[in-house]
Amino acid sequence: PSFWRKKNLTSLFFLPISYIFYLFYLIYFKIKKEVKINTPVLCVGNVVIGGSGKTPITIKLRKILSKKFSNIFVLTRGYKGLKKGPFIFKKKSIFTEVGDEGILHSHFGTTCMSKNKTLGAVYCEKNKSDLIIMDDGLQSRNVKKQVSLLVVDSEYAFGNERIFPAGPLRQSINFSLKLSDEVIIIDNSNNYLKHKVLKDKKLFFAKKNIKIRKLHNRKIFAFCGLGNNKNFLNGLNQLNYDVQKFKEFPDHHIYKTNEIKKIINYAKLNKLSIVCTKKDYLKIPDKLKKDIYVADLDIKIINEKKFFDFLVKKLNSKKN
């Protein structure tokens, strides 16, 4: 909701519910115990509801840590997927059964889905994982994490800094920082997130780069269904793509044939190229995919070697 971006009367109205919600969360956090396994677990999380860049950061982490670990498993809950798991993704996995983010991860390596993260982590270990990267889970008390990373998008930051439903926060900023070993700030606009609570944390920075292959017409009809759709639009604009039309859908939206046909018809009539994210492309009916270009998102971590050394040192020290 728009009121999550700044404090106003609507946000204030929901504030009493936020206090109740957070009280129950703190009780849960206090009484729930984590299960420790032998395989090191690296958690990539955020503090806001919706997109902050966890999934692309997780994909990047798998790539760079494969220099040190030979059998990395990404563990996902398979949000909106019907199956419970645990199981390893197969090539024929369907997003309605396992979730869209899990399928995306499976394109880059071994991926396990489990609604119960503890059972999922144990399953990964039984399959000889030497590192488990957990996509989301900073707020959960399931399996013991050796290292936890907090991902923050500098553009959206912490919204109005209020807890759900008065704002986008899952927990207080300070509490999430206490759970995190370091913070990764995605900062494409060089709009460094100057927030007083971050001054004592170990910070690393990353930038997003969108690549669209074989795009002949730079006049675009773009659409997406992400946690923060404006991020995709801003990324296209920063790379000087001419976005003539932009359509937003809810996060994890499942596209219907008539929705995509309307987009295709409008684009053909106005001579526009159609572009969406890879996460959205996975959910488009196969017969309509030929008319749509995929925007691949690549993450560049500033001082990647320093980041790699920091992570490996943390993982090794906590493992031992």
Backbone as numpy.savetxt, mean C-alpha at the origin, in Angstrom:
# Nx Ny Nz CAx CAy CAz Cx Cy Cz
-13.42 10.50 2.80 -14.24 11.70 2.80 -13.38 12.96 2.80
-13.88 14.03 2.21 -13.12 15.27 2.10 -12.79 15.87 3.46
-13.68 15.66 4.46 -13.42 16.27 5.77 -12.25 15.59 6.50
-11.76 14.46 5.98 -10.58 13.83 6.57 -9.31 14.64 6.29
-9.39 15.55 5.35 -8.20 16.33 5.01 -7.97 17.52 5.95
-9.04 18.03 6.55 -8.87 19.16 7.47 -9.95 19.14 8.54
-9.62 19.71 9.68 -10.54 19.73 10.81 -11.68 20.70 10.54
-12.92 20.23 10.68 -14.09 21.09 10.50 -15.23 20.56 11.36
-16.42 21.11 11.19 -17.55 20.72 12.04 -17.96 19.26 11.83
-17.88 18.81 10.57 -18.23 17.40 10.29 -17.29 16.46 11.04
-16.00 16.78 10.98 -15.00 15.98 11.68 -15.25 16.01 13.19
-15.58 17.18 13.70 -15.84 17.35 15.12 -17.03 16.51 15.58
-18.03 16.39 14.72 -19.24 15.61 15.04 -18.90 14.14 15.32
-17.93 13.61 14.59 -17.56 12.20 14.73 -16.54 11.95 15.84
-16.03 13.01 16.45 -14.94 12.87 17.41 -15.28 11.97 18.61
-16.47 12.05 19.20 -16.78 11.14 20.33 -16.69 9.67 19.94
-17.12 9.34 18.71 -17.02 7.95 18.25 -15.56 7.54 18.11
-14.72 8.50 17.69 -13.29 8.23 17.56 -12.68 7.82 18.89
-13.06 8.51 19.95 -12.53 8.18 21.28 -12.93 6.76 21.69
-14.17 6.39 21.41 -14.64 5.05 21.75 -13.89 4.00 20.92
-13.78 4.26 19.62 -13.06 3.36 18.71 -11.63 3.14 19.20
-10.96 4.22 19.55 -9.55 4.12 19.94 -9.38 3.44 21.29
-10.33 3.64 22.18 -10.29 2.97 23.48 -10.35 1.45 23.30
-11.26 0.99 22.44 -11.36 -0.45 22.17 -10.09 -0.98 21.51
-9.51 -0.14 20.63 -8.25 -0.56 19.98 -7.13 -0.72 21.01
-7.00 0.21 21.94 -5.95 0.15 22.94 -6.13 -1.06 23.86
-7.39 -1.40 24.18 -7.66 -2.59 24.98 -7.22 -3.84 24.23
-7.60 -3.90 22.93 -7.19 -5.02 22.08 -5.66 -5.14 22.05
-4.98 -4.02 21.87 -3.52 -4.02 21.75 -2.87 -4.49 23.05
-3.50 -4.17 24.16 -2.95 -4.52 25.47 -3.08 -6.01 25.77
-4.23 -6.59 25.42 -4.49 -7.98 25.83 -4.05 -9.01 24.79
-3.93 -8.59 23.54 -3.55 -9.52 22.47 -2.04 -9.73 22.47
-1.59 -10.97 22.44 -0.17 -11.29 22.44 0.29 -11.74 21.05
1.49 -11.32 20.67 2.04 -11.71 19.38 2.75 -13.06 19.48
2.73 -13.80 18.39 3.40 -15.11 18.31 4.76 -14.93 17.62
5.80 -15.43 18.21 7.13 -15.30 17.63 7.47 -16.53 16.81
7.99 -16.31 15.60 8.46 -17.41 14.77 9.95 -17.20 14.49
10.60 -18.21 13.91 12.04 -18.13 13.68 12.40 -17.26 12.48
11.54 -17.26 11.46 11.81 -16.45 10.27 11.63 -14.96 10.59
12.59 -14.11 10.22 12.41 -12.67 10.47 11.23 -12.11 9.68
10.48 -11.22 10.32 9.30 -10.61 9.71 9.51 -9.10 9.60
9.37 -8.60 8.38 9.48 -7.17 8.11 8.08 -6.65 7.78
7.57 -5.74 8.59 6.21 -5.22 8.39 6.26 -3.85 7.72
5.49 -3.69 6.66 5.35 -2.40 5.97 3.94 -1.90 6.25
3.83 -0.81 7.00 2.51 -0.34 7.40 2.34 1.14 7.22
1.15 1.61 7.56 0.88 3.05 7.55 -0.04 3.38 8.72
-0.31 4.64 8.91 -1.18 5.05 10.00 -2.53 5.55 9.49
-2.62 5.82 8.19 -3.88 6.32 7.63 -4.63 5.19 6.93
-5.96 5.32 6.92 -6.80 4.40 6.18 -6.70 4.76 4.70
-6.50 3.76 3.86 -6.38 4.04 2.43 -4.93 4.04 1.99
-4.69 4.51 0.79 -3.37 4.39 0.17 -2.35 5.38 0.70
-1.18 4.84 1.02 -0.05 5.71 1.35 1.21 5.23 0.64
1.09 4.11 -0.09 2.24 3.60 -0.82 2.83 2.32 -0.25
2.09 1.62 0.62 2.61 0.39 1.23 2.96 -0.67 0.18
2.04 -0.89 -0.76 2.24 -1.97 -1.72 3.45 -1.73 -2.62
3.59 -0.55 -3.27 4.81 -0.34 -4.08 6.10 -0.36 -3.27
6.04 0.10 -2.01 7.23 0.02 -1.17 7.57 -1.43 -0.87
6.55 -2.25 -0.61 6.77 -3.68 -0.35 7.40 -4.36 -1.56
6.92 -4.03 -2.75 7.48 -4.59 -3.99 8.95 -4.19 -4.14
9.24 -2.94 -3.83 10.62 -2.45 -3.91 11.50 -3.14 -2.88
11.00 -3.33 -1.68 11.77 -4.00 -0.64 12.13 -5.44 -1.03
11.18 -6.13 -1.65 11.47 -7.49 -2.10 12.64 -7.48 -3.09
12.62 -6.52 -4.00 13.66 -6.44 -5.02 15.04 -6.21 -4.41
15.13 -5.23 -3.52 16.46 -4.88 -3.00 16.96 -5.88 -1.95
16.05 -6.48 -1.19 16.47 -7.43 -0.17 16.76 -8.82 -0.72
16.39 -9.05 -1.98 16.70 -10.34 -2.60 18.21 -10.53 -2.78
18.98 -9.44 -2.62 20.44 -9.55 -2.66 20.96 -10.29 -1.43
20.19 -10.24 -0.35 20.61 -10.83 0.93 19.82 -12.08 1.28
18.53 -12.10 0.90 17.65 -13.23 1.25 17.22 -13.95 -0.03
17.27 -15.28 0.00 17.04 -16.05 -1.23 15.61 -16.56 -1.38
14.84 -16.56 -0.30 13.47 -17.09 -0.38 12.49 -16.19 0.37
12.26 -15.02 -0.21 11.40 -14.02 0.42 9.94 -14.33 0.10
9.10 -14.29 1.13 7.65 -14.43 0.98 7.00 -13.10 1.34
6.07 -12.64 0.51 5.22 -11.52 0.90 3.94 -12.10 1.46
3.55 -11.62 2.63 2.34 -12.11 3.30 1.27 -11.02 3.25
0.12 -11.36 2.68 -0.98 -10.42 2.54 -2.28 -11.02 3.08
-3.15 -10.15 3.56 -4.45 -10.62 4.07 -5.43 -10.89 2.94
-5.12 -10.40 1.74 -6.03 -10.62 0.61 -7.33 -9.86 0.79
-7.19 -8.56 1.04 -8.37 -7.73 1.34 -9.44 -7.87 0.26
-10.67 -8.14 0.68 -11.84 -8.35 -0.17 -11.82 -9.67 -0.93
-10.80 -10.48 -0.71 -10.79 -11.82 -1.30 -11.66 -12.77 -0.48
-12.29 -13.72 -1.14 -13.23 -14.61 -0.46 -12.56 -15.77 0.28
-11.37 -16.17 -0.16 -10.69 -17.30 0.46 -10.00 -16.87 1.76
-9.84 -17.84 2.66 -9.24 -17.55 3.97 -7.75 -17.86 4.01
-7.32 -18.92 3.30 -5.92 -19.30 3.34 -5.59 -20.06 4.62
-4.31 -20.31 4.88 -3.18 -19.81 4.10 -2.87 -20.68 2.88
-2.38 -20.03 1.83 -1.94 -20.73 0.63 -1.02 -19.81 -0.18
-0.26 -20.43 -1.06 0.63 -19.69 -1.96 -0.12 -19.36 -3.24
0.02 -18.14 -3.70 -0.65 -17.73 -4.93 -0.18 -18.55 -6.12
-1.14 -18.88 -6.99 -0.83 -19.56 -8.24 -1.09 -18.60 -9.41
-0.60 -18.96 -10.57 -0.76 -18.11 -11.76 -2.23 -17.89 -12.10
-3.07 -18.87 -11.78 -4.48 -18.77 -12.14 -5.34 -18.19 -11.01
-4.72 -17.60 -10.00 -5.49 -17.01 -8.89 -6.38 -15.89 -9.40
-7.61 -15.82 -8.88 -8.60 -14.82 -9.30 -8.73 -13.77 -8.21
-8.75 -12.49 -8.61 -8.73 -11.40 -7.63 -9.95 -11.41 -6.71
-11.09 -11.92 -7.19 -12.27 -11.96 -6.33 -12.10 -12.97 -5.19
-11.20 -13.94 -5.38 -10.96 -14.95 -4.36 -9.81 -14.57 -3.44
-8.81 -13.84 -3.98 -7.58 -13.61 -3.20 -7.24 -12.13 -3.02
-8.01 -11.21 -3.63 -7.70 -9.79 -3.51 -6.76 -9.31 -4.60
-6.85 -8.02 -4.93 -6.06 -7.48 -6.03 -4.59 -7.27 -5.68
-4.31 -6.81 -4.45 -2.93 -6.51 -4.08 -2.08 -7.78 -4.04
-2.67 -8.89 -3.60 -1.94 -10.14 -3.55 -1.51 -10.61 -4.93
-2.41 -10.49 -5.90 -2.07 -10.87 -7.27 -0.94 -10.00 -7.80
-0.99 -8.72 -7.47 0.07 -7.80 -7.88 1.41 -8.24 -7.30
1.42 -8.59 -6.03 2.66 -9.06 -5.38 3.17 -10.35 -6.02
2.25 -11.24 -6.40 2.65 -12.54 -6.94 3.38 -12.41 -8.28
3.25 -11.26 -8.96 3.99 -11.03 -10.20 5.48 -10.84 -9.94
5.84 -10.57 -8.70 7.24 -10.27 -8.37 7.92 -11.34 -7.51
7.15 -12.36 -7.11 7.75 -13.42 -6.32 6.72 -14.16 -5.49
7.20 -15.07 -4.64 6.31 -15.92 -3.84 5.46 -15.06 -2.90
4.17 -15.32 -2.94 3.21 -14.54 -2.14 2.24 -15.48 -1.46
2.01 -15.22 -0.18 1.10 -16.04 0.61 -0.07 -15.19 1.06
-1.28 -15.76 0.95 -2.47 -15.08 1.46 -3.00 -15.83 2.67
-3.35 -15.06 3.70 -3.98 -15.65 4.87 -4.74 -14.57 5.62
-6.01 -14.79 5.87 -6.79 -13.85 6.67 -6.22 -13.77 8.08
-5.73 -14.92 8.58 -5.07 -14.97 9.87 -3.56 -14.85 9.61
-2.99 -13.70 9.96 -1.57 -13.45 9.64 -0.64 -14.41 10.40
-1.01 -14.81 11.59 -0.17 -15.74 12.35 -0.08 -17.08 11.64
-1.23 -17.62 11.23 -1.22 -18.88 10.48 -0.45 -18.72 9.17
-0.60 -17.54 8.55 0.10 -17.29 7.29 1.61 -17.27 7.47
2.08 -16.64 8.54 3.52 -16.58 8.80 4.09 -17.97 9.08
3.37 -18.76 9.86 3.80 -20.14 10.15 3.84 -20.96 8.86
2.87 -20.73 7.99 2.81 -21.44 6.70 4.01 -21.06 5.83
4.37 -19.77 5.82 5.55 -19.32 5.06 6.80 -20.01 5.59
6.91 -20.08 6.91 8.09 -20.69 7.53 8.18 -22.18 7.17
7.03 -22.87 7.17 7.02 -24.29 6.80 7.46 -24.50 5.36
7.26 -23.46 4.53 7.67 -23.53 3.13 9.06 -22.93 2.92
9.84 -22.86 4.02 11.26 -22.51 3.99 11.54 -21.05 3.61
10.69 -20.15 4.02 10.98 -18.73 3.82 12.16 -18.32 4.69
13.01 -17.42 4.18 14.07 -16.88 5.02 13.82 -15.41 5.38
12.76 -14.84 4.80 12.29 -13.50 5.19 10.83 -13.38 4.79
10.02 -12.85 5.70 8.61 -12.59 5.40 8.40 -11.09 5.42
7.88 -10.54 4.31 7.53 -9.13 4.26 6.02 -9.03 4.35
5.55 -8.40 5.39 4.12 -8.29 5.64 3.60 -6.97 5.09
2.73 -7.06 4.08 2.10 -5.86 3.51 0.91 -5.49 4.39
1.10 -4.46 5.20 0.12 -3.99 6.18 0.23 -4.85 7.45
-0.16 -4.29 8.56 -0.12 -5.05 9.80 0.50 -4.31 10.97
0.79 -3.01 10.77 1.40 -2.24 11.86 0.48 -2.17 13.07
-0.83 -2.12 12.82 -1.81 -2.00 13.92 -2.23 -3.35 14.49
-1.81 -4.43 13.84 -2.29 -5.76 14.24 -1.36 -6.41 15.25
-1.96 -7.23 16.11 -1.19 -8.02 17.07 -1.35 -9.49 16.66
-0.46 -9.95 15.81 -0.55 -11.32 15.34 0.80 -12.02 15.47
1.69 -11.77 14.50 3.01 -12.38 14.54 4.03 -11.31 14.92
5.04 -11.69 15.65 6.08 -10.77 16.10 6.87 -10.24 14.91
6.96 -8.91 14.81 7.71 -8.29 13.72 9.12 -7.94 14.19
10.12 -8.35 13.40 11.49 -7.98 13.74 11.76 -6.51 13.42
11.20 -6.05 12.29 11.37 -4.66 11.88 10.03 -4.15 11.34
9.66 -2.94 11.73 8.42 -2.33 11.24 8.73 -0.99 10.59
8.22 -0.80 9.39 8.41 0.45 8.64 7.08 1.18 8.53
7.12 2.47 8.75 5.93 3.30 8.59 6.06 4.10 7.30
5.11 3.92 6.38 5.13 4.63 5.09 4.21 5.84 5.18
4.74 7.00 4.80 3.97 8.24 4.83 4.08 8.92 3.48
2.94 9.27 2.90 2.94 10.06 1.67 2.90 11.53 2.05
3.91 12.29 1.63 4.03 13.68 2.09 2.89 14.56 1.60
2.27 14.16 0.49 1.18 14.98 -0.06 -0.06 14.92 0.82
-0.43 13.72 1.24 -1.61 13.56 2.09 -1.25 13.63 3.57
-0.03 13.17 3.87 0.49 13.17 5.24 -0.45 12.42 6.18
-0.92 13.10 7.23 -1.80 12.48 8.22 -3.21 13.06 8.16
-3.55 13.70 7.04 -4.88 14.29 6.89 -5.14 15.32 7.97
-6.30 15.25 8.60 -6.62 16.21 9.66 -6.08 15.77 11.03
-5.34 14.67 11.03 -4.65 14.16 12.22 -5.61 13.66 13.30
-6.82 13.32 12.90 -7.79 12.75 13.84 -8.00 11.26 13.54
-8.40 10.55 14.58 -8.59 9.10 14.47 -9.97 8.78 13.89
-10.05 7.69 13.14 -11.29 7.22 12.53 -12.43 7.17 13.55
-13.66 7.59 13.20 -14.12 8.09 11.89 -14.02 9.61 11.71
-13.50 10.33 12.73 -13.37 11.79 12.60 -12.25 12.16 11.64
-11.35 11.23 11.40 -10.22 11.47 10.50 -9.73 10.15 9.93
-8.61 10.17 9.21 -8.14 8.97 8.52 -7.21 8.08 9.34
-6.88 8.46 10.57 -5.89 7.72 11.34 -6.45 6.42 11.92
-5.65 5.37 11.85 -6.01 4.09 12.47 -5.66 4.08 13.95
-4.66 4.86 14.30 -4.20 5.00 15.67 -3.52 6.36 15.77
-3.12 6.76 16.94 -2.46 8.07 17.06 -1.12 8.05 16.35
-0.68 9.21 15.88 0.60 9.31 15.17 1.74 8.88 16.08
1.74 9.37 17.30 2.82 9.03 18.24 2.89 7.54 18.50
1.73 6.90 18.63 1.70 5.46 18.91 2.25 4.67 17.74
1.88 5.07 16.52 2.40 4.37 15.34 3.91 4.55 15.20
4.41 5.71 15.60 5.85 5.95 15.55 6.60 5.09 16.56
5.99 4.88 17.72 6.61 4.02 18.73 6.72 2.58 18.24
5.79 2.16 17.39 5.80 0.79 16.86 6.75 0.63 15.68
7.26 1.76 15.15 8.05 1.75 13.91 9.54 1.91 14.19
10.34 1.17 13.43 11.79 1.30 13.52 12.29 2.45 12.66
11.57 2.73 11.58 11.94 3.85 10.72 10.73 4.29 9.92
10.86 5.47 9.32 9.79 6.07 8.52 10.29 6.27 7.10
9.49 5.85 6.14 9.79 6.10 4.73 8.80 7.14 4.22
9.30 8.28 3.79 8.45 9.35 3.30 8.50 9.37 1.78
7.35 9.15 1.14 7.25 9.27 -0.31 6.97 10.72 -0.63
7.92 11.37 -1.30 7.89 12.82 -1.43 8.24 13.24 -2.86
7.28 13.15 -3.77 7.54 13.48 -5.17 7.58 14.98 -5.44
6.88 15.75 -4.65 6.77 17.18 -4.91 7.82 17.99 -4.17
8.80 17.29 -3.55 9.81 17.95 -2.73 9.17 18.78 -1.62
8.00 18.33 -1.20 7.26 19.00 -0.14 7.52 18.24 1.16
8.78 18.33 1.63 9.21 17.54 2.79 8.22 17.70 3.94
7.82 16.57 4.45 6.83 16.55 5.52 7.46 17.03 6.83
7.28 18.29 7.12 7.86 18.87 8.34 6.86 18.73 9.48
6.96 17.62 10.14 6.05 17.36 11.24 6.87 17.13 12.49
6.54 17.83 13.54 7.36 17.82 14.76 7.56 16.42 15.32
6.57 15.54 15.16 6.69 14.21 15.75 7.72 13.34 15.02
8.14 13.74 13.82 9.08 12.94 13.04 10.53 13.30 13.30
10.78 14.35 14.06 12.14 14.88 14.16 13.13 13.91 14.80
12.65 13.00 15.66 13.55 12.08 16.35 13.60 10.70 15.70
12.92 10.53 14.58 12.87 9.22 13.92 13.90 9.12 12.81
14.27 7.89 12.52 15.14 7.62 11.38 14.30 7.75 10.12
14.68 8.68 9.24 13.87 8.95 8.05 14.61 8.53 6.79
13.86 7.91 5.88 14.34 7.67 4.53 13.31 8.24 3.56
13.78 8.60 2.38 12.89 9.23 1.40 12.82 8.41 0.13
11.66 8.47 -0.51 11.46 7.74 -1.77 10.67 8.62 -2.73
10.82 8.32 -4.01 10.06 9.03 -5.04 9.37 8.02 -5.94
8.22 8.42 -6.48 7.46 7.56 -7.39 7.73 7.97 -8.84
7.83 6.97 -9.68 7.99 7.24 -11.11 6.99 6.39 -11.89
6.17 7.04 -12.69 5.16 6.33 -13.48 5.68 6.12 -14.90
5.63 4.87 -15.36 6.07 4.54 -16.72 4.90 3.95 -17.50
4.64 4.51 -18.67 3.59 4.00 -19.55 4.22 3.63 -20.88
4.21 2.36 -21.20 4.88 1.89 -22.41 4.00 2.06 -23.65
4.65 2.44 -24.73 4.01 2.52 -26.06 2.81 3.46 -26.10
2.85 4.50 -25.32 1.75 5.45 -25.32 1.97 6.45 -26.45
1.11 6.42 -27.47 1.30 7.26 -28.66 0.66 8.64 -28.48
-0.46 8.68 -27.83 -1.16 9.95 -27.63 -1.09 10.35 -26.16
-0.43 11.46 -25.85 -0.24 11.88 -24.46 -1.48 12.58 -23.89
-2.52 12.73 -24.69 -3.79 13.21 -24.16 -4.54 12.01 -23.59
-4.85 12.10 -22.32 -5.24 10.89 -21.58 -6.61 11.00 -20.91
-7.29 9.84 -20.89 -8.42 9.60 -19.99 -7.88 8.62 -18.95
-7.66 9.10 -17.73 -7.12 8.26 -16.66 -8.22 7.90 -15.67
-8.14 6.70 -15.13 -9.08 6.30 -14.09 -8.37 5.36 -13.12
-8.88 5.29 -11.89 -8.30 4.38 -10.90 -9.24 4.23 -9.72
-9.02 3.17 -8.94 -9.75 2.94 -7.70 -8.75 2.60 -6.60
-8.15 3.65 -6.03 -7.09 3.49 -5.02 -7.52 4.12 -3.71
-6.68 3.94 -2.70 -6.95 4.57 -1.43 -6.86 6.09 -1.52
-5.95 6.57 -2.38 -5.81 8.01 -2.61 -5.67 8.23 -4.11
-6.80 8.40 -4.79 -6.80 8.51 -6.25 -6.05 9.75 -6.75
-6.07 10.81 -5.96 -5.42 12.05 -6.38 -3.91 11.86 -6.57
-3.34 10.90 -5.84 -1.91 10.62 -6.00 -1.58 10.20 -7.42
-2.43 9.36 -8.00 -2.21 8.89 -9.36 -2.32 10.06 -10.35
-3.34 10.87 -10.17 -3.53 12.03 -11.04 -2.35 12.98 -10.95
-1.92 13.28 -9.73 -0.79 14.20 -9.55 0.49 13.64 -10.15
0.67 12.31 -10.04 1.85 11.69 -10.62 1.89 11.83 -12.13
0.75 11.68 -12.78 0.67 11.86 -14.24 0.94 13.31 -14.62
0.37 14.23 -13.86 0.57 15.66 -14.16 2.03 16.08 -13.98
2.68 15.53 -12.97 4.08 15.88 -12.72 4.99 15.41 -13.84
4.56 14.36 -14.55 5.34 13.85 -15.68 4.87 14.43 -17.01
4.03 15.49 -16.90 3.58 16.26 -18.07 2.69 15.48 -19.04
1.99 14.47 -18.53 0.95 13.85 -19.34 -0.26 14.79 -19.33
-0.91 14.87 -20.46 -2.06 15.78 -20.60 -3.34 15.02 -20.24
-3.71 15.09 -18.96 -4.90 14.37 -18.49 -6.14 15.21 -18.78
-6.86 14.82 -19.83 -8.05 15.55 -20.24 -9.28 15.17 -19.41
-9.28 13.91 -18.95 -10.43 13.41 -18.20 -9.91 12.45 -17.12
-10.45 12.58 -15.92 -10.03 11.72 -14.82 -11.25 11.22 -14.06
-11.36 9.91 -13.92 -12.51 9.32 -13.23 -12.03 8.52 -12.02
-12.65 8.79 -10.88 -12.29 8.11 -9.64 -13.31 7.02 -9.28
-12.79 5.92 -8.76 -13.61 4.84 -8.23 -13.17 4.55 -6.80
-14.01 3.89 -6.00 -13.61 3.54 -4.63 -12.42 2.59 -4.62
-11.69 2.57 -3.51 -10.55 1.68 -3.35 -10.99 0.22 -3.51
-10.18 -0.56 -4.24 -10.43 -1.99 -4.50 -11.71 -2.21 -5.32
-12.09 -1.23 -6.12 -13.31 -1.33 -6.92 -13.21 -2.48 -7.93
-14.29 -3.23 -8.05 -14.37 -4.29 -9.06 -15.13 -3.74 -10.26
-14.46 -3.67 -11.40 -15.03 -3.00 -12.56 -16.04 -3.87 -13.30
-17.16 -3.23 -13.65 -18.18 -3.88 -14.45 -17.93 -3.59 -15.92
-18.39 -4.48 -16.78 -18.16 -4.34 -18.22 -18.70 -3.02 -18.74
-19.90 -2.63 -18.30 -20.49 -1.40 -18.83 -19.73 -0.15 -18.38
-19.09 -0.20 -17.19 -18.28 0.93 -16.73 -17.08 1.16 -17.64
-16.41 0.08 -17.99 -15.23 0.19 -18.84 -15.63 0.56 -20.27
-16.75 0.02 -20.74 -17.21 0.35 -22.10 -17.53 1.84 -22.23
-18.10 2.42 -21.20 -18.39 3.87 -21.21 -17.11 4.68 -21.32
-16.07 4.24 -20.57 -14.78 4.92 -20.62 -14.17 4.80 -22.02
-14.23 3.60 -22.59 -13.67 3.36 -23.93 -14.39 4.20 -24.98
-15.70 4.23 -24.92 -16.49 5.01 -25.90 -16.18 6.49 -25.81
-16.09 7.01 -24.59 -15.78 8.43 -24.41 -14.38 8.75 -24.94
-13.42 7.86 -24.65 -12.03 8.08 -25.08 -11.92 8.05 -26.60
-12.62 7.12 -27.24 -12.57 7.03 -28.71 -13.20 8.26 -29.35
-14.31 8.71 -28.79 -15.00 9.89 -29.32 -14.14 11.14 -29.22
-13.34 11.22 -28.15 -12.52 12.41 -27.92 -11.04 12.20 -28.23
-10.74 11.05 -28.84 -9.38 10.71 -29.27 -8.38 10.79 -28.12
-8.69 10.06 -27.05 -7.84 10.04 -25.87 -7.30 8.63 -25.62
-6.08 8.55 -25.09 -5.54 7.26 -24.63 -6.09 6.98 -23.25
-6.42 5.71 -22.98 -6.95 5.32 -21.66 -5.83 4.72 -20.83
-5.69 5.23 -19.61 -4.60 4.78 -18.73 -5.16 4.48 -17.34
-4.69 3.37 -16.76 -5.04 3.06 -15.36 -3.83 2.42 -14.70
-3.90 2.21 -13.40 -2.80 1.56 -12.68 -2.84 0.05 -12.92
-1.74 -0.60 -12.60 -1.66 -2.05 -12.77 -2.67 -2.75 -11.85
-2.86 -2.20 -10.67 -3.81 -2.76 -9.71 -5.23 -2.74 -10.28
-5.58 -1.66 -11.00 -6.89 -1.57 -11.62 -7.00 -2.48 -12.84
-5.91 -2.54 -13.61 -5.89 -3.32 -14.84 -6.20 -4.80 -14.57
-5.75 -5.30 -13.42 -5.98 -6.70 -13.06 -7.47 -7.04 -12.97
-8.30 -6.03 -12.70 -9.72 -6.27 -12.45 -10.62 -5.89 -13.63
-10.01 -5.57 -14.76 -10.77 -5.23 -15.96 -11.07 -6.51 -16.75
-12.29 -6.67 -17.27 -12.60 -7.86 -18.09 -11.59 -8.02 -19.22
-11.11 -9.25 -19.42 -10.02 -9.52 -20.36 -10.31 -8.99 -21.77
-11.55 -9.09 -22.21 -11.87 -8.70 -23.59 -11.74 -7.19 -23.81
-11.64 -6.41 -22.73 -11.56 -4.95 -22.86 -10.16 -4.41 -22.57
-9.24 -5.27 -22.19 -7.91 -4.81 -21.78 -7.08 -4.25 -22.93
-7.36 -4.70 -24.16 -6.54 -4.29 -25.30 -6.63 -2.79 -25.58
-7.67 -2.14 -25.08 -7.86 -0.71 -25.33 -7.26 0.17 -24.22
-6.59 -0.46 -23.26 -6.16 0.28 -22.07 -4.66 0.13 -21.83
-4.00 1.25 -21.54 -2.58 1.27 -21.22 -2.39 1.16 -19.70
-1.32 0.48 -19.32 -1.03 0.30 -17.90 0.06 1.27 -17.47
-0.18 1.97 -16.38 0.82 2.84 -15.78 1.57 2.05 -14.71
2.81 1.69 -14.99 3.62 0.96 -14.01 4.25 1.94 -13.04
4.14 1.63 -11.76 4.69 2.50 -10.73 6.00 1.92 -10.21
7.04 2.74 -10.29 8.34 2.33 -9.79 8.75 3.25 -8.65
9.29 2.67 -7.60 9.73 3.44 -6.44 11.25 3.55 -6.46
11.72 4.77 -6.30 13.16 4.99 -6.17 13.43 5.45 -4.74
14.23 4.69 -4.03 14.58 5.05 -2.65 15.87 5.85 -2.67
15.83 7.03 -2.09 17.01 7.88 -2.03 18.01 7.24 -1.07
19.30 7.24 -1.45 20.34 6.57 -0.65 19.96 5.10 -0.40
19.72 4.40 -1.50 19.24 3.02 -1.39 20.22 2.11 -0.66
21.52 2.29 -0.89 22.51 1.44 -0.21 22.46 1.64 1.31
22.36 2.88 1.72 22.27 3.18 3.15 21.00 2.56 3.74
19.92 2.63 3.00 18.65 2.05 3.42 18.77 0.53 3.52
19.39 -0.08 2.52 19.60 -1.53 2.50 20.44 -1.98 3.70
21.55 -1.29 3.93 22.44 -1.63 5.04 21.72 -1.49 6.39
20.93 -0.45 6.51 20.18 -0.20 7.74 19.20 -1.34 8.02
18.48 -1.74 6.96 17.49 -2.81 7.12 18.13 -4.14 7.46
19.19 -4.51 6.74 19.86 -5.79 6.96 20.42 -5.86 8.38
21.00 -4.75 8.83 21.56 -4.70 10.17 20.45 -4.91 11.22
19.32 -4.25 11.01 18.18 -4.37 11.93 17.65 -5.80 11.95
17.47 -6.37 10.76 16.93 -7.73 10.66 17.86 -8.74 11.30
19.16 -8.60 11.07 20.13 -9.54 11.63 20.24 -9.41 13.14
20.25 -8.16 13.62 20.41 -7.96 15.06 19.21 -8.47 15.84
18.01 -8.26 15.28 16.80 -8.69 15.98 16.57 -10.18 15.82
17.11 -10.72 14.75 16.99 -12.18 14.55 17.85 -12.91 15.56
19.04 -12.36 15.82 19.95 -12.99 16.75 19.60 -12.64 18.20
